[in-house]
Every structure is written in structure tokens, then in C-alpha cells.
Amino acid sequence: MADIATALDELDEEEIEHRFTHCDTTAAYGAPLDLDSVLDAFALLSSFYRTAAEATNAVLIRLN
């Protein structure tokens, strides 16, 4: 968890914007996403992993 939290913390807004502008989200989401929504979601994700790491918790991801 700590490694993931650290990796997410190392990505700044400029890097996320750069990656976002080179990504076509239309096929996955049916419409393009806006950058502000992506930045908000990333902040939540980063916070989630940081909190889990600080509590020494694990995260289980189930993919169907």
C-alpha cells in the first residue's frame, strides 16, 4: 500500500493533465471526460490509498 500511495503522490497535476490529453475515454465511458472530473477523482483515489497505507491496511480489488 505504501508503494502505491507514494507513486500516486508523486504524480502532480501537470503530469495527470499531460496523460489525460493523450487518452481517449469515449469508448470506455461513452463520452469524453473533463479534466476537472479526472483531477477530482484522482485526488480521492490518492487520498484513499494514502489513508489505507497509514493505517497499514490492504486494498482488495475485484474485477469481473
Secondary structure by P-SEA (a helix, b strand, c coil): caaaaaaaaaccaaaaaaaaaaccccccccccccaaaaaaaaaaaaaaaaaaaaacbbbbbbcc
